Amino acid sequence: MYLCYIDESGTPEVPGNTSHFVLCGIAIPVWHWRDVEREITFALKPYGLDQEEFHTAWLIRPYFEQSRIKNFSTLTWAQRRTAVEVERNTYLLKLQKANKPGLYKQVKKNYKHTRPYIHLTYDERKAAVKKIAECISNWGFARLFAECIDKLHFDPAKTGGRTIDEQAFEQVVSRFEQWITRQAPPGPDHQNFALLVHDMNQTVAAKHSKMMRQFFQDGTLWTTIKHIVETPFFVDSSLTRMVQMAERMRLGASPLL
């Protein structure tokens, strides 16, 4: 049994607000699941992130409030948190007084996403991301499957009328299925099976579940589906380390960063 954890980057709409759309999956044998969970948690503990969601996109962006704090790198984690919160609250109050509700809402949202990481300097956050990448690079049992679509050159006529996100999903599913097929000798006594685990998104959940039911019946453009069982399981990425790892790999495959 294999588990393939899937995450996406960019918007599938054309033009949308990104030039590319990326869908990435990382597959592991189910018997390695506990080991990789333990390894990731252990690697993040020195950074105080072992109980936090590991979200690469929020980790690696600069936090400008830190640059305004004198000798920030010499402070303790608790002192850093307090100092950053003061700077952020001051800025939010300034936006409120300036009557900029749109900007206030976006900044507050950004602060919420980055709050778990404000005790780390930018270099420390990059080091944490690199550490996780090094862990994954040593997983000889894992496999990556990704589809990166340049929306400027996407032609629905060549994909059977599929949209960008549908095309990406069909490609990842097809490659995963074909890879599983090659992992065991032929014959009914040597079957491998797999489940897809997808980051939760209500719109995507309905669409991809419907597509998988169609794939079970008719196959994809490239292959029949014999080893992937059930429709994808959709989970909250904040509660699932391996979906977070798919997000890490997806950003590595993206030309946007």
Sine and cosine of phi, psi and omega as CSV:
sin_phi,cos_phi,sin_psi,cos_psi,sin_omega,cos_omega
0.00,0.00,0.73,-0.69,0.04,-1.00
-0.87,-0.50,0.51,-0.86,0.10,-0.99
-0.90,-0.44,0.76,-0.65,0.05,-1.00
-0.88,-0.47,0.90,-0.43,-0.04,-1.00
-1.00,-0.10,0.78,-0.63,-0.18,-0.98
-0.84,-0.54,0.65,-0.76,0.09,-1.00
-0.57,-0.82,0.36,-0.93,-0.06,-1.00
-0.81,-0.58,0.33,-0.94,0.03,-1.00
-0.64,-0.77,0.60,-0.80,-0.01,-1.00
1.00,0.07,0.05,-1.00,0.01,-1.00
-0.93,-0.37,0.66,-0.75,-0.02,-1.00
-0.98,0.20,-0.25,0.97,-0.02,-1.00
-0.94,0.35,0.50,-0.87,0.06,-1.00
-0.91,-0.41,0.84,-0.55,0.04,1.00
-0.98,0.18,-0.42,0.91,-0.05,-1.00
0.90,0.44,-0.31,-0.95,0.01,-1.00
-0.91,-0.41,0.27,0.96,0.11,-0.99
-0.69,-0.73,0.44,-0.90,-0.01,-1.00
-1.00,0.07,-0.34,0.94,-0.06,-1.00
-0.76,-0.65,0.36,-0.93,0.15,-0.99
-0.79,-0.62,0.76,-0.65,-0.05,-1.00
-0.82,-0.58,0.75,-0.66,0.14,-0.99
-0.85,-0.53,0.79,-0.61,-0.10,-1.00
-0.74,-0.67,0.65,-0.76,0.08,-1.00
-0.78,-0.62,0.62,-0.78,0.11,-0.99
-0.87,-0.50,0.83,-0.55,-0.09,-1.00
-0.95,-0.33,0.69,-0.73,0.06,-1.00
-0.69,-0.72,0.48,-0.88,0.14,-0.99
-0.91,0.41,0.60,-0.80,-0.09,-1.00
-0.88,0.47,-0.46,0.89,-0.02,-1.00
-0.96,0.29,-0.17,0.99,0.08,-1.00
-0.99,-0.13,-0.04,1.00,-0.12,-0.99
-0.83,0.55,-0.78,0.63,-0.04,-1.00
-0.90,0.43,-0.60,0.80,-0.01,-1.00
-0.90,0.44,-0.70,0.71,-0.05,-1.00
-0.95,0.32,-0.58,0.81,0.08,-1.00
-0.86,0.51,-0.71,0.70,-0.02,-1.00
-0.91,0.41,-0.65,0.76,-0.03,-1.00
-0.91,0.42,-0.69,0.73,0.01,-1.00
-0.90,0.43,-0.70,0.71,0.01,-1.00
-0.87,0.49,-0.68,0.73,0.01,-1.00
-0.90,0.44,-0.64,0.77,-0.02,-1.00
-0.92,0.38,-0.50,0.87,-0.05,-1.00
-1.00,0.04,-0.27,0.96,-0.07,-1.00
-0.86,0.52,-0.67,0.74,0.01,-1.00
-0.88,0.47,-0.30,0.95,0.00,-1.00
-0.98,-0.20,0.08,1.00,-0.01,-1.00
0.94,0.35,0.45,0.89,-0.06,-1.00
-0.90,-0.45,0.16,0.99,-0.08,-1.00
-0.92,0.40,-0.34,0.94,0.04,-1.00
-0.94,-0.35,0.19,0.98,-0.06,-1.00
-0.92,-0.39,0.38,-0.93,0.12,-0.99
-0.93,0.37,0.70,-0.71,0.03,-1.00
-0.99,-0.10,0.98,-0.21,-0.06,-1.00
-0.87,-0.50,0.98,-0.19,-0.15,-0.99
-0.85,0.53,-0.69,0.73,-0.07,-1.00
-0.87,0.49,-0.59,0.81,0.01,-1.00
-0.99,0.14,-0.46,0.89,-0.01,-1.00
-0.94,0.35,-0.65,0.76,-0.20,-0.98
-1.00,-0.06,0.07,1.00,0.08,-1.00
-1.00,0.05,0.51,-0.86,0.00,-1.00
-0.95,0.31,0.60,-0.80,0.10,-1.00
-0.96,-0.27,0.97,-0.24,-0.16,-0.99
-0.91,0.41,-0.39,0.92,0.02,-1.00
-0.89,0.46,-0.54,0.84,-0.02,-1.00
-0.90,0.44,-0.56,0.83,-0.02,-1.00
-0.94,0.34,-0.29,0.96,0.01,-1.00
-1.00,-0.04,-0.01,1.00,-0.02,-1.00
-0.98,-0.19,0.86,-0.51,-0.07,-1.00
-0.90,0.43,0.73,-0.68,0.05,-1.00
0.79,0.61,0.68,0.73,-0.08,-1.00
-0.84,0.54,-0.66,0.75,-0.08,-1.00
-0.92,0.39,-0.34,0.94,-0.02,-1.00
-1.00,0.02,-0.15,0.99,-0.03,-1.00
-0.98,0.19,0.36,-0.93,0.11,-0.99
-0.96,0.29,0.22,-0.97,0.02,-1.00
-0.86,0.52,-0.68,0.73,-0.01,-1.00
-0.90,0.44,-0.67,0.74,0.02,-1.00
-0.91,0.42,-0.63,0.78,0.03,-1.00
-0.88,0.47,-0.72,0.69,-0.01,-1.00
-0.86,0.51,-0.73,0.68,-0.02,-1.00
-0.88,0.48,-0.71,0.70,-0.03,-1.00
-0.90,0.43,-0.67,0.74,0.01,-1.00
-0.92,0.40,-0.66,0.75,0.01,-1.00
-0.88,0.48,-0.63,0.77,0.04,-1.00
-0.88,0.48,-0.72,0.69,0.01,-1.00
-0.88,0.47,-0.67,0.74,-0.04,-1.00
-0.94,0.35,-0.69,0.73,0.02,-1.00
-0.90,0.44,-0.60,0.80,0.04,-1.00
-0.89,0.45,-0.68,0.73,-0.01,-1.00
-0.93,0.36,-0.64,0.77,0.03,-1.00
-0.89,0.45,-0.64,0.77,0.04,-1.00
-0.90,0.44,-0.61,0.79,0.04,-1.00
-0.89,0.45,-0.66,0.75,0.02,-1.00
-0.92,0.39,-0.60,0.80,0.04,-1.00
-0.89,0.45,-0.71,0.71,-0.01,-1.00
-0.92,0.40,-0.51,0.86,0.01,-1.00
-0.99,0.15,-0.03,1.00,0.03,-1.00
0.84,0.55,0.83,0.56,0.04,-1.00
-0.86,-0.52,0.96,0.28,-0.11,-0.99
-0.88,0.47,-0.60,0.80,-0.01,-1.00
-0.90,0.43,-0.75,0.66,0.01,-1.00
-0.92,0.40,-0.64,0.77,0.02,-1.00
-0.86,0.51,-0.70,0.72,-0.02,-1.00
-0.90,0.44,-0.68,0.73,-0.02,-1.00
-0.93,0.37,-0.69,0.73,0.00,-1.00
-0.90,0.44,-0.68,0.74,0.01,-1.00
-0.88,0.47,-0.62,0.78,0.05,-1.00
-0.90,0.44,-0.70,0.71,0.03,-1.00
-0.87,0.49,-0.67,0.74,0.00,-1.00
-0.89,0.46,-0.63,0.78,0.00,-1.00
-0.89,0.45,-0.68,0.74,-0.03,-1.00
-0.93,0.36,-0.54,0.84,-0.08,-1.00
-0.99,-0.11,-0.11,0.99,-0.07,-1.00
-0.82,0.58,-0.63,0.78,-0.01,-1.00
-0.89,0.45,-0.26,0.97,-0.16,-0.99
-0.92,-0.39,0.05,1.00,-0.15,-0.99
-0.95,0.30,-0.16,0.99,0.04,-1.00
-0.99,0.11,-0.06,1.00,-0.02,-1.00
-0.94,-0.33,0.60,-0.80,0.10,-0.99
-0.95,0.30,0.20,-0.98,0.02,-1.00
-0.87,0.49,-0.67,0.74,0.01,-1.00
-0.91,0.42,-0.61,0.80,0.02,-1.00
-0.93,0.37,-0.61,0.79,0.03,-1.00
-0.92,0.39,-0.66,0.75,0.06,-1.00
-0.90,0.44,-0.60,0.80,0.01,-1.00
-0.91,0.42,-0.60,0.80,0.03,-1.00
-0.91,0.42,-0.68,0.73,0.02,-1.00
-0.89,0.45,-0.68,0.73,0.02,-1.00
-0.90,0.44,-0.63,0.78,0.00,-1.00
-0.88,0.48,-0.68,0.74,0.01,-1.00
-0.92,0.39,-0.64,0.77,0.04,-1.00
-0.88,0.48,-0.62,0.78,0.02,-1.00
-0.92,0.40,-0.63,0.78,0.04,-1.00
-0.87,0.49,-0.77,0.64,-0.05,-1.00
-0.90,0.44,-0.60,0.80,-0.03,-1.00
-0.90,0.44,-0.34,0.94,0.00,-1.00
-1.00,-0.08,0.04,1.00,0.03,-1.00
-1.00,0.08,1.00,0.10,-0.01,-1.00
-0.90,0.44,-0.31,0.95,0.00,-1.00
-1.00,0.07,-0.17,0.98,-0.07,-1.00
-1.00,-0.05,0.43,-0.90,0.07,-1.00
-0.70,-0.72,0.60,-0.80,0.01,-1.00
-0.96,-0.29,0.62,-0.78,0.07,-1.00
-0.73,-0.68,0.81,-0.58,-0.07,-1.00
-0.56,-0.83,0.51,-0.86,0.12,-0.99
-0.76,-0.65,0.85,-0.53,0.02,-1.00
-0.90,-0.43,0.88,-0.48,-0.10,-1.00
-0.91,-0.40,0.83,-0.56,0.13,-0.99
-0.99,0.14,0.94,-0.34,-0.13,-0.99
-0.91,0.42,-0.39,0.92,0.00,-1.00
-0.93,0.36,-0.39,0.92,-0.05,-1.00
-0.91,-0.42,0.21,0.98,-0.03,-1.00
-0.98,0.19,0.76,-0.65,-0.01,-1.00
-0.83,-0.56,0.97,-0.25,-0.02,-1.00
-0.85,0.52,-0.44,0.90,-0.02,-1.00
-0.90,0.44,-0.43,0.90,-0.02,-1.00
-1.00,-0.02,-0.06,1.00,-0.04,-1.00
-0.88,-0.48,0.35,0.94,0.02,-1.00
0.94,0.34,0.43,0.90,0.02,-1.00
0.99,0.11,0.10,1.00,0.00,-1.00
-0.95,0.30,0.53,-0.85,0.10,-1.00
-0.97,0.24,0.11,-0.99,-0.04,-1.00
-0.86,0.50,-0.75,0.66,-0.03,-1.00
-0.94,0.35,-0.55,0.84,0.06,-1.00
-0.92,0.40,-0.67,0.75,0.04,-1.00
-0.88,0.47,-0.69,0.72,0.00,-1.00
-0.89,0.45,-0.68,0.73,-0.01,-1.00
-0.91,0.42,-0.68,0.73,0.01,-1.00
-0.88,0.47,-0.64,0.77,0.01,-1.00
-0.91,0.42,-0.74,0.68,-0.03,-1.00
-0.90,0.44,-0.70,0.71,0.02,-1.00
-0.88,0.47,-0.69,0.73,-0.02,-1.00
-0.89,0.46,-0.72,0.70,-0.03,-1.00
-0.92,0.39,-0.64,0.77,0.03,-1.00
-0.90,0.44,-0.72,0.70,0.02,-1.00
-0.87,0.50,-0.71,0.70,-0.03,-1.00
-0.92,0.40,-0.58,0.82,0.03,-1.00
-0.92,0.39,-0.70,0.72,0.01,-1.00
-0.87,0.50,-0.65,0.76,-0.01,-1.00
-0.83,0.55,-0.56,0.83,-0.06,-1.00
-1.00,0.09,-0.05,1.00,-0.11,-0.99
-1.00,0.08,-0.16,0.99,-0.03,-1.00
-0.65,-0.76,0.49,-0.87,0.07,-1.00
-0.87,0.50,0.43,-0.90,0.01,-1.00
-0.90,0.43,0.43,-0.90,0.03,-1.00
0.85,-0.52,0.51,-0.86,-0.07,-1.00
-0.91,0.41,-0.34,0.94,-0.02,-1.00
-1.00,0.04,0.04,1.00,-0.04,-1.00
-0.78,-0.63,0.65,0.76,-0.05,-1.00
-0.99,0.11,0.66,-0.75,0.19,-0.98
-0.95,-0.32,0.57,-0.82,0.02,-1.00
-0.77,-0.64,0.25,-0.97,-0.10,-0.99
-0.48,-0.88,0.38,-0.92,0.12,-0.99
-0.81,-0.59,0.56,-0.83,0.12,-0.99
-0.99,-0.15,0.73,-0.68,0.04,-1.00
-0.85,-0.52,0.89,-0.45,-0.18,-0.98
-0.90,-0.44,0.59,-0.81,0.12,-0.99
-0.86,0.51,0.67,-0.74,-0.10,-0.99
-0.93,0.37,0.79,-0.61,0.13,-0.99
-0.40,-0.92,0.89,-0.46,-0.15,-0.99
-0.86,0.50,-0.67,0.75,-0.01,-1.00
-0.92,0.40,-0.72,0.69,0.01,-1.00
-0.91,0.42,-0.62,0.78,-0.03,-1.00
-0.85,0.53,-0.74,0.68,-0.01,-1.00
-0.91,0.42,-0.68,0.73,-0.04,-1.00
-0.92,0.38,-0.74,0.67,-0.06,-1.00
-0.95,0.32,-0.53,0.85,0.08,-1.00
-0.91,0.42,-0.68,0.74,0.04,-1.00
-0.90,0.44,-0.66,0.75,0.02,-1.00
-0.89,0.45,-0.66,0.75,-0.01,-1.00
-0.90,0.44,-0.63,0.78,0.05,-1.00
-0.88,0.47,-0.60,0.80,0.07,-1.00
-0.93,0.38,-0.65,0.76,0.02,-1.00
-0.89,0.45,-0.64,0.76,0.02,-1.00
-0.87,0.49,-0.59,0.81,-0.06,-1.00
-0.99,0.12,-0.72,0.69,-0.15,-0.99
-0.92,-0.39,-0.15,0.99,-0.12,-0.99
0.98,0.18,0.11,-0.99,0.12,-0.99
-1.00,-0.05,-0.05,-1.00,0.06,-1.00
-0.88,0.47,-0.42,0.91,-0.16,-0.99
-0.95,-0.30,-0.41,0.91,-0.13,-0.99
-0.31,-0.95,0.31,-0.95,0.19,-0.98
-1.00,0.07,0.40,-0.92,-0.02,-1.00
-0.96,-0.27,0.95,-0.32,-0.05,-1.00
-0.87,-0.49,-0.31,0.95,-0.14,-0.99
-0.90,-0.43,-0.40,0.92,0.07,-1.00
-0.99,0.15,0.82,-0.58,-0.03,-1.00
-0.94,-0.35,0.53,-0.85,0.04,-1.00
0.92,0.40,0.27,-0.96,0.15,-0.99
-0.97,0.23,0.27,-0.96,-0.06,-1.00
-0.86,0.51,0.56,-0.83,0.15,-0.99
-1.00,-0.03,0.80,-0.61,-0.04,-1.00
-0.97,-0.25,0.82,-0.58,-0.11,-0.99
-0.75,-0.66,0.37,-0.93,0.09,-1.00
-0.96,0.27,0.88,-0.47,-0.07,-1.00
-0.88,0.48,-0.43,0.90,-0.01,-1.00
-0.92,0.38,-0.29,0.96,-0.04,-1.00
-0.96,-0.29,-0.03,1.00,-0.11,-0.99
-0.76,-0.65,0.95,-0.31,-0.06,-1.00
-0.84,0.54,-0.66,0.75,-0.13,-0.99
-0.95,0.30,-0.47,0.88,0.15,-0.99
-0.92,0.39,-0.58,0.81,0.08,-1.00
-0.90,0.44,-0.58,0.82,0.04,-1.00
-0.94,0.35,-0.57,0.82,0.09,-1.00
-0.89,0.45,-0.62,0.79,0.05,-1.00
-0.90,0.44,-0.63,0.78,0.04,-1.00
-0.88,0.47,-0.71,0.71,0.00,-1.00
-0.94,0.34,-0.59,0.81,0.02,-1.00
-0.89,0.45,-0.63,0.77,0.06,-1.00
-0.94,0.35,-0.53,0.85,0.06,-1.00
-0.92,0.40,-0.47,0.88,-0.01,-1.00
-1.00,0.01,-0.16,0.99,-0.12,-0.99
-1.00,0.05,0.69,-0.72,0.07,-1.00
-0.99,0.16,0.03,1.00,-0.08,-1.00
-0.99,0.13,-0.28,0.96,-0.09,-1.00
-0.88,-0.47,0.00,0.00,0.00,0.00
